[in-house]
Amino acid sequence: MKPLKTKVSITLDDDLVSLLKELAEKDDRSFSQYINVILKEWVSKQTKSF
């Protein structure tokens, strides 16, 4: 069975990482889960505009 998620490595600015970690904690999510959620929302908004 194919994995449902793919591990990736990215480089982000320190201040962005700090902010995302704070927001993830407030949303009771892991850092990775939070990034996944906000990226899905952003991509969804971008693709609806075409």
Secondary structure, 3 states (H helix, E strand, C coil): CCCCCCCCCCCCCHHHHHHHHHHHHHCCCCHHHHHHHHHHHHHHHHHHCC
